[in-house]
Amino acid sequence: MKKLLSLLITTLLISSCTSPTKVSAPGFVAPCEQIRLLESADKSVLMGCLDGSSEINFHQLKGPLLINVWGSWCEGCKQEMPYFVELYQNPLFKNGQIQMLGVNVEEKSKEDAIDYIQKSGMSWPNLEDSNGVSKSIFGPGVPVTWFIDENGKTIDIKIGAYTNKKQLFNQVEKAFGVKL
């Protein structure tokens, strides 16, 4: 009986030290061609796609679109990323009804961003802000999440990290008027 109890306690201790949010599949750098754009915009703030395919004018982004600004060095970004990975598996995102776009900021190298995407399980398009131009839009801190409507207008903003999945999912439902 003591051996069984000892084995049970050891198993519980070991299992309690593992991460509850394991990546089910490796991420990949998705192309930006799937991002919908308005035909024109009054302003121009260009950011390159992390896949190297093109540049996108932030002011031409057309929703419904969720934008998450992140950095691989950011602890809050690391904390919330599993929630975004899970959210992106929802059919509303997978079928493109709602788009998701990442904006990577302040990385030491493009390779650091790509490595983080792969390790965290991200599979949506990401822009690269290698020169700090996004600070004029999103502000100086990360993470930040923006919600954009079909006309390219900002309808909601979340400054700081989501501390649980429910926070993120509830804000998506409210901002876009959907049920996840």
N, C-alpha and C positions, 0 to 999 in steps of 0.2 A: 504493500500500500504506500509506503514511504517513497519507493522508487517511482511509482505512478504519479504521486503528488509532485515529486521533484521534477519529473519529466514535464508535467503539465505547467508548472511554474516557469521552467526554463523556456518552454515553447511560447508562453505568453510574453515573457520578457523579450525574447528575440523578435517576435512578430510586432511588438509595440514600438520597436526601434526602426521599422521600415517605413518608407514614405507611402502615404495613402494615395498619392497621385502619381502613379507610374505612367510613363508614356507607352501607349499601346503600339504605336508605329513611329518610325523615325520621320522627322519633318523633312521638307524640301523647299527650295526656293522656287516659288510659283511665279509664272509670268504675269505681268501687269496688263496684258491685252484684254483680259476679261473685265477690267474696271470700266464702268460706264462714265462717260464724260459729257458735259454740256458742250454745245457747239462752239461757244465763245465765252470769254469772261473779260470784265473790265480791268482786272489786275492780273499780274503774272508772278507766281512764285514756283519756280521749277525745282523738282526733286527727281533724281534718277531712280529707276527701278533697280532693286537689289539684284535682279537677274541680269542686269546690263542691257536689256532690250531697248529701253526708251526712257524719256523723261515725261513726267506728268505735271501739268500746271495744277497746283492745289485748288485754285479758284474755279477750275472746270469740273471738279468732282461732282458727280450726280448720284444721289442715293436711290432708295434707302441704303445707307452706308454707315457702318461702324468703323471708326478709325481709332486704333490703339497706338499710342506713342510709347516706345520702350527702348531700353538699352540692356545689353547682356550683363552689364556691370551693376544694374539697379536691383536692389533686394526686393523692393515692392513689386517690380515687374516680374521677377522670378516667382514671387508668391502667387500672383494672380494669373500667370500664363496658363496653368492647367485649366482654369475656368474658361478661358478663351478657346483653348484647344477643344474642350468638350462642347462649348457653344457652337463652334464651327461644324460639328458633326450633325447639328440639327438640320433637318430637310430644308428649312427656310433659307439657310446659309448655303447648304450643299447645292441646291438647285438655283442659286443666284437671286432669289427673290429679295433677300437682304445680302448685301456684299460686306466683306470685311477687308480692311486694308491696314497693314502695320506701317509705322514710320519709325525706323531705327535711327537713334541719335547718339552722337558723341562716342562712337566706337573707336578703339585704338586702330582697328583695321577692319576691312570688309570681311576678311576671313573669320574674325571673331563673331560677327553678326551671323554669317552663314553657319558656323559651328553651333551657335546657340539655337538657331532655327531648327537644325537637324536634331539636336539633343532634346529640345522641348516639344517636338511634335507639331510645330506650326506647318500649315499647308496652304496658306492664303498669301496673296501678293503683299510685298513689302517695298516701301520706298526707303532710300538711303539719304539721310541728311548729313553729309560729310562736312559741310561748311557752316552749320548752325543757322541756316535760313529759316528753319521751322520755329525757332524761338519767337520770331515776330508774329507767328500765328498761334502757337500752342502755349507760349510762355516758357520760362526757363526750367521747369521741373518735370520729372516723369515719375510714375506713369500718369498719363492723361488719356481719357477716352472721350471722343466726340461722336455725336450722332447727327447724321446729315440726311435731310429729306430729299425727295425726288427732284426738287428744284435747286438743290445745291445749298440750301440754307441750314445753318446749325440749329437743331431743335433741342439739344441737351448736351451737357458737358459733365464729366466726372473727373475731378482732380484728385489724384492719389490712387492708391491700390484698392482693389476690391478685396475684402477680407473673407468673403465666402462666395460660393457659386450662386446662391439665391439672390444676393445683391445685384450681381451682373445680370442674371436672367430677368429679374423683376424690372430693372431699368430698361432693358431691351424691349420687353413687352409694353411698358408704358410709353417709351419714345416712339416706337413704330406701330403701336396699336395691334399687336399680334399676340397669339398664345403659343408659347414654346412647349 
